[in-house]
């Protein structure tokens, strides 16, 4: 029996928007604990980052191609 990847079976990962928001929040909160910065300021920085913007762009392309 073929195994499906976690991203296909976990309902929390099916929505790319929710996945990206959760990922950013988790990274920001972990970094805040280590650095002493606020979670909010780290979330803002992460959401402006090039990687985050590229992920959003790729997600939009995927949604358009799946229609």
N, C-alpha and C positions, 0 to 999 in steps of 0.2 A: 504494500500500500504506500502510495506516494505521500510524503509529508508536506503540508502547506507551511509556508513561512509565517512567522509570528505576526507580521504586519497584515496578513490576510485573515488570521483567526482571532486576533485580539480586537474586540470592539472599540477599545480606546485608541487604537492606532488606525482604524479605518478612515477616520476623518483627518485629512492632512492638516487642515486648519487647527483642529484641536491638538493634534500631535505636535505641531510646531510650537503652539502656545505652551503646552506642557513641557516640552523640551527646554524652551527658553526660561520658563519659570524654575525648573529644576536646576539648570546650570546656574542661574542667577542666585538662587537661594544657597546653593552649595558654595559658590564663590563668595557670597556675602559672609558666610560663616568663617571662611578662611581669611578673608581680607579685611573684614570690619566695615566694608562699604554697605550702603543700603541696597536692599533687593530691588527697589524701584529704579534707582539710578543704573544698576547693572542691566535690568530689563530694557531700559531705554537705549543703553549702549548696544546691547545685543541686537535689538530690533533695527538699529541703524546700520548694523554691520553688513559687509558685502556678502558674506556667506548666507545670512538670513534672507537677504533680498534675492539672492540667486535661487534659494530653495522655494521662495514664494513664486518666483517667475516660472520655475520648473513645474510647480504644482498647477499653475494656471494653464500651462501648455498641456499637461496631462489631462486635465478636465476637458479642455477643448477637443483633444484628439479622441477622447472616449465617448463623445456625443455622437 
